[in-house]
Amino acid sequence: MTCFENPCDLNMQVTTCGHNFPDMFMNTLDQQFFQLQLNAQNLDLLIEATDEYEDALTTPRNTATRKLNPHTDLTNFLITLQCERYSNGELTFDGLDTQNQTTSVELRGAPVYQGATDSYFNIDTSGKRPPPPILCTVHDTFWLFSPAAGGSCIYDTNN
C-alpha cells in the first residue's frame, strides 16, 4: 500500500481473505515495523534503502504537544506486507487465493497523535480532516519449478 506519508498509526494491521498481515499489530513508527519494511522490500542485505525511503519510514512529524516541520521529503512512504514466509527452510505461501473474485482489503489502525497534533492532515477551512489517501496494489507472481529435464522455471499465467 502506498500512502503519501507515514500515517503514524498504532495497532496497524491489514485484513484480507480472512488473514491478518502482519500477524500482530504494529506501530508504523517503531523499529520492528521499519525492519519488516526493509525485509519485505529486500533492502536488508545487499541492496540498501535510500536515505529518502528510510526518512519516510522513521522521521517523526510531531510530538504529543506540537507538529514538527521535517527538513526532508517524507512522501515516499510505502507499506509492503508479504503473504509468504520462510518456514522450516522453505518459502510458504499463506494460501491467499480469491479465485479471480473481488475481495476487500481493510487497513486498520489508530493515529498515534490526534487532534491539533495529528500530523497527517492539514485542517481545511471548515475544520475537517479528509480521510487518508491510500493506494493498494497487489502483486501476484507464481513460478513453477520442476526437476524434470535438468530443471526448469516456468512463469504461471493461470494463477
C-alpha positions as YAML, in Angstrom:
chain: A
units: angstrom
residues:
- id: 1
  name: MET
  ca: [0.00, 0.00, 0.00]
- id: 2
  name: THR
  ca: [1.25, 3.43, -0.79]
- id: 3
  name: CYS
  ca: [0.31, 6.39, 1.36]
- id: 4
  name: PHE
  ca: [1.55, 9.87, 0.69]
- id: 5
  name: GLU
  ca: [3.19, 9.96, 4.12]
- id: 6
  name: ASN
  ca: [3.51, 7.67, 7.11]
- id: 7
  name: PRO
  ca: [0.06, 7.71, 8.74]
- id: 8
  name: CYS
  ca: [1.72, 7.31, 12.18]
- id: 9
  name: ASP
  ca: [-0.66, 4.56, 13.28]
- id: 10
  name: LEU
  ca: [-0.75, 2.38, 16.37]
- id: 11
  name: ASN
  ca: [-2.17, -1.14, 16.15]
- id: 12
  name: MET
  ca: [-1.91, -1.13, 12.35]
- id: 13
  name: GLN
  ca: [-2.94, -4.30, 10.56]
- id: 14
  name: VAL
  ca: [-4.32, -5.27, 7.15]
- id: 15
  name: THR
  ca: [-7.03, -7.91, 6.82]
- id: 16
  name: THR
  ca: [-7.91, -9.69, 3.58]
- id: 17
  name: CYS
  ca: [-9.25, -13.15, 2.75]
- id: 18
  name: GLY
  ca: [-9.66, -13.85, 6.47]
- id: 19
  name: HIS
  ca: [-5.93, -13.33, 7.18]
- id: 20
  name: ASN
  ca: [-4.22, -10.56, 9.13]
- id: 21
  name: PHE
  ca: [-0.93, -9.08, 7.91]
- id: 22
  name: PRO
  ca: [1.29, -8.84, 9.78]
- id: 23
  name: ASP
  ca: [0.04, -11.42, 12.27]
- id: 24
  name: MET
  ca: [0.46, -8.95, 15.16]
- id: 25
  name: PHE
  ca: [-0.50, -5.30, 15.50]
- id: 26
  name: MET
  ca: [2.27, -2.84, 14.64]
- id: 27
  name: ASN
  ca: [3.16, 0.79, 15.22]
- id: 28
  name: THR
  ca: [4.26, 2.39, 11.95]
- id: 29
  name: LEU
  ca: [6.93, 4.40, 13.78]
- id: 30
  name: ASP
  ca: [8.75, 1.62, 15.64]
- id: 31
  name: GLN
  ca: [11.89, -0.37, 14.85]
- id: 32
  name: GLN
  ca: [10.00, -3.63, 14.28]
- id: 33
  name: PHE
  ca: [7.88, -2.04, 11.54]
- id: 34
  name: PHE
  ca: [10.98, -0.45, 9.97]
- id: 35
  name: GLN
  ca: [12.76, -3.84, 9.84]
- id: 36
  name: LEU
  ca: [9.65, -5.55, 8.43]
- id: 37
  name: GLN
  ca: [9.55, -3.00, 5.61]
- id: 38
  name: LEU
  ca: [13.25, -3.41, 4.79]
- id: 39
  name: ASN
  ca: [12.85, -7.20, 4.70]
- id: 40
  name: ALA
  ca: [9.71, -7.04, 2.55]
- id: 41
  name: GLN
  ca: [11.48, -4.80, 0.02]
- id: 42
  name: ASN
  ca: [14.65, -6.95, 0.05]
- id: 43
  name: LEU
  ca: [16.58, -3.95, 1.34]
- id: 44
  name: ASP
  ca: [18.15, -5.71, 4.28]
- id: 45
  name: LEU
  ca: [21.15, -7.45, 2.73]
- id: 46
  name: LEU
  ca: [22.99, -6.46, -0.45]
- id: 47
  name: ILE
  ca: [20.75, -3.64, -1.62]
- id: 48
  name: GLU
  ca: [20.37, -0.70, 0.73]
- id: 49
  name: ALA
  ca: [17.40, 1.61, 1.13]
- id: 50
  name: THR
  ca: [17.82, 5.21, 0.03]
- id: 51
  name: ASP
  ca: [18.03, 7.88, 2.70]
- id: 52
  name: GLU
  ca: [14.75, 9.31, 1.42]
- id: 53
  name: TYR
  ca: [12.96, 5.96, 1.90]
- id: 54
  name: GLU
  ca: [14.44, 5.49, 5.39]
- id: 55
  name: ASP
  ca: [13.43, 9.04, 6.33]
- id: 56
  name: ALA
  ca: [9.85, 8.41, 5.18]
- id: 57
  name: LEU
  ca: [9.71, 5.35, 7.45]
- id: 58
  name: THR
  ca: [11.38, 6.79, 10.53]
- id: 59
  name: THR
  ca: [11.14, 10.59, 10.76]
- id: 60
  name: PRO
  ca: [8.63, 11.75, 13.38]
- id: 61
  name: ARG
  ca: [6.42, 14.59, 12.22]
- id: 62
  name: ASN
  ca: [5.08, 15.59, 15.59]
- id: 63
  name: THR
  ca: [5.24, 15.18, 19.35]
- id: 64
  name: ALA
  ca: [2.38, 14.89, 21.81]
- id: 65
  name: THR
  ca: [2.22, 18.69, 22.01]
- id: 66
  name: ARG
  ca: [3.15, 20.10, 18.59]
- id: 67
  name: LYS
  ca: [3.68, 19.42, 14.89]
- id: 68
  name: LEU
  ca: [7.22, 19.30, 13.55]
- id: 69
  name: ASN
  ca: [8.39, 20.62, 10.21]
- id: 70
  name: PRO
  ca: [10.61, 17.96, 8.63]
- id: 71
  name: HIS
  ca: [13.65, 19.05, 6.66]
- id: 72
  name: THR
  ca: [13.32, 16.23, 4.14]
- id: 73
  name: ASP
  ca: [10.72, 14.83, 1.74]
- id: 74
  name: LEU
  ca: [8.64, 12.22, 3.59]
- id: 75
  name: THR
  ca: [6.24, 11.37, 0.78]
- id: 76
  name: ASN
  ca: [7.91, 8.11, -0.27]
- id: 77
  name: PHE
  ca: [6.17, 6.09, 2.40]
- id: 78
  name: LEU
  ca: [5.12, 2.59, 1.39]
- id: 79
  name: ILE
  ca: [3.73, -0.32, 3.39]
- id: 80
  name: THR
  ca: [4.69, -3.68, 1.94]
- id: 81
  name: LEU
  ca: [3.16, -6.76, 3.52]
- id: 82
  name: GLN
  ca: [4.36, -10.16, 2.43]
- id: 83
  name: CYS
  ca: [1.93, -13.05, 2.12]
- id: 84
  name: GLU
  ca: [4.72, -15.58, 2.04]
- id: 85
  name: ARG
  ca: [7.16, -16.52, 4.76]
- id: 86
  name: TYR
  ca: [10.02, -18.85, 5.44]
- id: 87
  name: SER
  ca: [9.04, -21.92, 7.44]
- id: 88
  name: ASN
  ca: [11.39, -24.82, 8.12]
- id: 89
  name: GLY
  ca: [13.77, -23.59, 5.43]
- id: 90
  name: GLU
  ca: [11.09, -23.35, 2.75]
- id: 91
  name: LEU
  ca: [9.13, -20.45, 1.31]
- id: 92
  name: THR
  ca: [5.49, -20.92, 2.28]
- id: 93
  name: PHE
  ca: [2.66, -19.05, 0.59]
- id: 94
  name: ASP
  ca: [-0.15, -18.27, 3.01]
- id: 95
  name: GLY
  ca: [-2.82, -19.50, 0.63]
- id: 96
  name: LEU
  ca: [-4.44, -16.25, -0.38]
- id: 97
  name: ASP
  ca: [-6.43, -17.06, -3.47]
- id: 98
  name: THR
  ca: [-9.53, -15.13, -4.41]
- id: 99
  name: GLN
  ca: [-10.35, -17.42, -7.34]
- id: 100
  name: ASN
  ca: [-10.45, -14.29, -9.53]
- id: 101
  name: GLN
  ca: [-13.19, -12.79, -7.35]
- id: 102
  name: THR
  ca: [-13.21, -9.27, -5.97]
- id: 103
  name: THR
  ca: [-12.14, -9.17, -2.34]
- id: 104
  name: SER
  ca: [-11.87, -6.47, 0.27]
- id: 105
  name: VAL
  ca: [-8.68, -5.24, 1.87]
- id: 106
  name: GLU
  ca: [-9.09, -3.48, 5.22]
- id: 107
  name: LEU
  ca: [-6.37, -1.32, 6.79]
- id: 108
  name: ARG
  ca: [-6.97, -0.75, 10.49]
- id: 109
  name: GLY
  ca: [-5.10, 1.39, 12.94]
- id: 110
  name: ALA
  ca: [-5.44, 4.32, 15.30]
- id: 111
  name: PRO
  ca: [-3.48, 7.56, 14.93]
- id: 112
  name: VAL
  ca: [-0.57, 7.99, 17.33]
- id: 113
  name: TYR
  ca: [-1.39, 11.68, 17.61]
- id: 114
  name: GLN
  ca: [-4.90, 13.08, 17.37]
- id: 115
  name: GLY
  ca: [-6.47, 16.50, 17.35]
- id: 116
  name: ALA
  ca: [-4.20, 19.51, 16.98]
- id: 117
  name: THR
  ca: [-1.04, 17.38, 16.77]
- id: 118
  name: ASP
  ca: [-2.33, 15.00, 14.09]
- id: 119
  name: SER
  ca: [0.45, 15.40, 11.55]
- id: 120
  name: TYR
  ca: [-1.13, 13.57, 8.66]
- id: 121
  name: PHE
  ca: [-3.60, 16.21, 7.54]
- id: 122
  name: ASN
  ca: [-3.96, 19.92, 7.40]
- id: 123
  name: ILE
  ca: [-7.37, 21.01, 8.59]
- id: 124
  name: ASP
  ca: [-9.43, 22.53, 5.79]
- id: 125
  name: THR
  ca: [-11.33, 25.81, 6.12]
- id: 126
  name: SER
  ca: [-14.39, 24.04, 7.55]
- id: 127
  name: GLY
  ca: [-12.27, 22.46, 10.32]
- id: 128
  name: LYS
  ca: [-12.50, 18.93, 8.93]
- id: 129
  name: ARG
  ca: [-9.79, 16.44, 8.12]
- id: 130
  name: PRO
  ca: [-10.14, 14.38, 4.93]
- id: 131
  name: PRO
  ca: [-9.74, 10.59, 5.07]
- id: 132
  name: PRO
  ca: [-6.19, 9.36, 4.45]
- id: 133
  name: PRO
  ca: [-5.31, 8.76, 0.79]
- id: 134
  name: ILE
  ca: [-4.37, 5.13, 0.22]
- id: 135
  name: LEU
  ca: [-3.48, 3.25, -2.94]
- id: 136
  name: CYS
  ca: [-3.49, -0.51, -2.60]
- id: 137
  name: THR
  ca: [-1.75, -2.72, -5.13]
- id: 138
  name: VAL
  ca: [-1.50, -6.47, -5.06]
- id: 139
  name: HIS
  ca: [1.28, -8.28, -6.89]
- id: 140
  name: ASP
  ca: [0.93, -11.98, -7.60]
- id: 141
  name: THR
  ca: [3.74, -13.86, -9.23]
- id: 142
  name: PHE
  ca: [3.79, -17.62, -9.35]
- id: 143
  name: TRP
  ca: [6.75, -19.61, -10.60]
- id: 144
  name: LEU
  ca: [6.61, -23.35, -11.14]
- id: 145
  name: PHE
  ca: [9.88, -25.17, -10.55]
- id: 146
  name: SER
  ca: [10.42, -28.66, -11.89]
- id: 147
  name: PRO
  ca: [13.35, -31.06, -11.53]
- id: 148
  name: ALA
  ca: [12.37, -32.73, -14.83]
- id: 149
  name: ALA
  ca: [14.72, -32.44, -17.81]
- id: 150
  name: GLY
  ca: [17.52, -30.89, -15.80]
- id: 151
  name: GLY
  ca: [15.27, -28.33, -14.12]
- id: 152
  name: SER
  ca: [13.04, -25.65, -15.49]
- id: 153
  name: CYS
  ca: [11.34, -22.49, -14.36]
- id: 154
  name: ILE
  ca: [8.02, -21.52, -15.90]
- id: 155
  name: TYR
  ca: [6.03, -18.38, -15.22]
- id: 156
  name: ASP
  ca: [2.49, -19.49, -14.36]
- id: 157
  name: THR
  ca: [-0.04, -17.25, -16.11]
- id: 158
  name: ASN
  ca: [-3.03, -19.26, -14.88]
- id: 159
  name: ASN
  ca: [-2.81, -18.24, -11.21]
...
